[in-house]
Amino acid sequence: MENKILDRKDIPKESTWDIESLFENLQAWEDAYEGVAKLANKFSVHQGQLSKGSKNLLEALRDRDQLSRAMENVYVYTHLLL
């Protein structure tokens, strides 16, 4: 038996991950990718602000979590698409 790595297009759909549950199509992924860049740029507003109160820290942690989830979705979709 030959062990051969198949391209995703050569694997029956029922044997692949449901990547459409992450993004409906490539355009949706591209929009999310651009959104990650915007969230990353926005995150810099927290620099030097974390020690100025618990509300600042909480906002930074929430923004970090949002950025992390968005990055994870973009990464996982790309990884599973291959």
C-alpha distance (Angstrom), angle and dihedral (degrees) to the residues before:
residue distance angle dihedral
M1 . . .
E2 3.77 . .
N3 3.80 118.0 .
K4 3.76 105.3 -141.4
I5 3.77 127.3 169.1
L6 3.77 109.2 -130.5
D7 3.77 127.2 -150.4
R8 3.80 113.9 -112.7
K9 3.81 90.4 -111.7
D10 3.83 89.1 59.2
I11 3.81 94.8 54.6
P12 3.81 120.9 86.3
K13 3.82 109.4 -102.9
E14 3.81 92.7 -123.6
S15 3.84 88.1 60.6
T16 3.82 95.3 54.4
W17 3.79 133.7 78.7
D18 3.80 115.0 -93.3
I19 3.79 97.0 -112.9
E20 3.79 91.5 167.2
S21 3.80 87.1 73.9
L22 3.82 86.9 67.8
F23 3.81 98.8 41.2
E24 3.78 127.3 1.1
N25 3.79 93.1 -142.7
L26 3.79 143.8 -14.8
Q27 3.81 92.5 -84.5
A28 3.81 90.4 57.8
W29 3.81 88.8 50.7
E30 3.82 91.3 49.7
D31 3.81 90.0 51.0
A32 3.80 90.0 51.0
Y33 3.81 90.7 47.3
E34 3.79 90.0 55.1
G35 3.80 88.8 45.9
V36 3.81 90.4 56.1
A37 3.80 90.0 55.1
K38 3.80 90.5 50.7
L39 3.81 92.3 48.3
A40 3.80 90.5 49.2
N41 3.79 91.4 51.8
K42 3.80 90.7 46.8
F43 3.79 91.0 52.1
S44 3.79 91.4 67.9
V45 3.83 89.5 73.4
H46 3.80 87.0 77.8
Q47 3.80 93.6 62.8
G48 3.79 109.4 119.1
Q49 3.82 92.1 2.6
L50 3.81 103.7 87.5
S51 3.78 96.4 87.3
K52 3.79 93.2 49.4
G53 3.78 95.1 84.0
S54 3.74 146.1 -39.0
K55 3.82 92.9 -92.4
N56 3.81 90.4 59.2
L57 3.78 91.0 49.1
L58 3.80 92.9 47.3
E59 3.82 91.8 49.5
A60 3.82 90.7 49.4
L61 3.80 91.8 49.7
R62 3.80 91.7 49.3
D63 3.79 91.3 48.5
R64 3.81 89.9 48.0
D65 3.80 90.7 52.3
Q66 3.80 91.9 48.4
L67 3.81 91.0 49.7
S68 3.79 91.9 46.7
R69 3.83 93.3 51.5
A70 3.79 91.9 47.3
M71 3.81 92.5 48.7
E72 3.79 91.4 47.5
N73 3.80 92.7 53.0
V74 3.81 92.0 48.9
Y75 3.81 91.5 47.9
V76 3.80 96.8 44.9
Y77 3.81 93.3 48.3
T78 3.81 90.5 50.8
H79 3.78 92.9 46.5
L80 3.80 94.1 48.4
L81 3.79 93.1 44.2
L82 3.80 91.7 64.9
